[in-house]
Every structure is written in C-alpha cells, then in structure tokens.
Amino acid sequence: AAIALVKETGKPMMIDFTAAWCAACKELDNKTFPVPEVSAELAKFVLVKIDCTEESPENAALQKKYGSKSLPTVAFVTKDGTLLSDLTLYTFEEPAEFLKRLAKVPR
C-alpha cells in the first residue's frame, strides 16, 4: 500500500524500522521526529513504521529488502522506488543532522 501511495503522490518514502526494546528508536521518536522543523519535512514523505519488536517472516523479508541490519534503521526510497542506501540511518541522530539527511533525498 505504501509503494502505491508513493507512486500516487510522487513523494519519497521513509521507512522506520523500530522495536519497543530499542533505546535509540525511542530517542528518534521522542527527540528527533517531533521537532517542528523535522515534522514539517517529514510531511513531504510517505512514512512507514515497521515494528520489529516481535520477529516475523514478513518483518525479516522487509528488513532484508531495505537493508535493515540493526535497529533502528531509517531507510529512504525515492519516488521511483530506488533505495538510497547511502542515506540509511542506523543510530540516533540529533534533529539538525537528521534535517541535513532529509535534504539529500530527491523530491
């Protein structure tokens, strides 16, 4: 459904692989994503959150497809479906640095 929305809207996609036990995931959720400037930029993306708290074949397949080797993983996909592996985030990142990362995603 998210891929269809990307094609329909022409927006890039951000995939947030997270888990309840992941401290850095919680930091992103509490300290980076809610910052107004970050929220405004994220509104320009199709946002997908994948909860990996419980292992499942579906989650494992998505993690493999999008290069999630650890948690957190925040992956970016262009509107034409290209994974931007050089922009993938695998740790907590402060809002200012995360904004710089978002700015590199083609719109």
C-alpha positions in Angstrom: 0.0 0.0 0.0 2.9 2.4 0.8 4.5 1.8 -2.6 1.2 2.6 -4.3 1.0 5.8 -2.2 4.5 6.8 -3.3 3.5 6.3 -6.9 0.2 8.1 -6.5 1.6 11.1 -4.6 5.1 11.3 -6.1 6.6 11.6 -2.6 9.7 9.7 -1.5 9.2 7.2 1.3 10.9 7.0 4.7 10.8 3.5 6.4 11.4 3.5 10.1 12.3 0.0 11.4 11.8 0.1 15.2 11.2 -2.0 18.3 9.9 -1.5 21.8 13.2 -2.5 23.3 15.3 -0.2 21.1 16.6 2.8 23.1 17.9 4.6 20.1 14.5 4.1 18.4 12.8 5.7 21.3 15.2 8.7 21.2 14.4 9.2 17.5 10.6 9.1 18.3 10.9 11.4 21.3 13.8 13.8 20.4 14.1 14.0 16.6 10.9 13.2 14.8 8.6 15.5 16.8 10.8 18.7 16.4 8.6 21.1 14.3 11.2 21.6 11.6 11.7 17.8 11.2 7.9 17.2 11.3 7.4 19.7 8.5 10.0 18.0 6.3 8.6 14.5 7.1 5.2 15.7 5.9 6.8 15.6 2.4 7.3 11.9 2.7 5.2 8.7 2.7 6.0 7.5 6.3 6.2 3.8 7.1 6.9 2.5 10.5 7.7 -1.2 10.8 7.5 -2.6 14.4 10.2 -5.3 14.7 9.6 -5.9 18.4 8.4 -9.4 17.5 10.3 -11.3 14.9 8.2 -12.5 11.9 8.9 -13.7 8.4 7.3 -10.6 7.0 9.5 -8.3 9.0 12.6 -10.3 8.2 11.8 -10.0 4.4 11.3 -6.3 4.7 14.5 -5.8 6.7 16.4 -7.7 4.1 14.8 -5.8 1.2 15.6 -2.4 2.7 19.0 -3.2 4.3 18.0 -3.1 7.9 20.9 -4.8 9.7 20.2 -3.5 13.1 17.7 -1.3 15.0 17.0 1.5 14.5 17.1 1.6 10.7 15.7 4.5 8.9 15.7 3.9 5.1 14.8 6.3 2.3 13.2 5.3 -1.0 12.8 7.6 -4.0 9.5 8.1 -5.7 10.7 5.7 -8.4 11.4 3.0 -5.9 15.2 3.3 -5.6 16.6 2.6 -2.1 19.1 5.4 -1.1 21.4 3.1 0.9 24.0 5.8 1.4 21.4 7.8 3.4 20.2 5.0 5.6 20.5 5.8 9.3 21.4 3.1 11.9 21.6 5.0 15.1 20.1 8.0 16.9 20.6 11.3 15.2 20.0 14.8 16.5 17.3 16.9 14.7 19.8 19.3 13.0 21.8 16.4 11.5 18.6 14.5 10.5 17.3 17.6 8.7 20.6 17.6 6.6 19.9 13.9 5.8 16.3 14.6 4.7 17.5 17.4 2.5 19.6 14.9 0.5 16.6 12.8 -0.5 15.4 13.7 -4.1 11.9 15.1 -4.2 
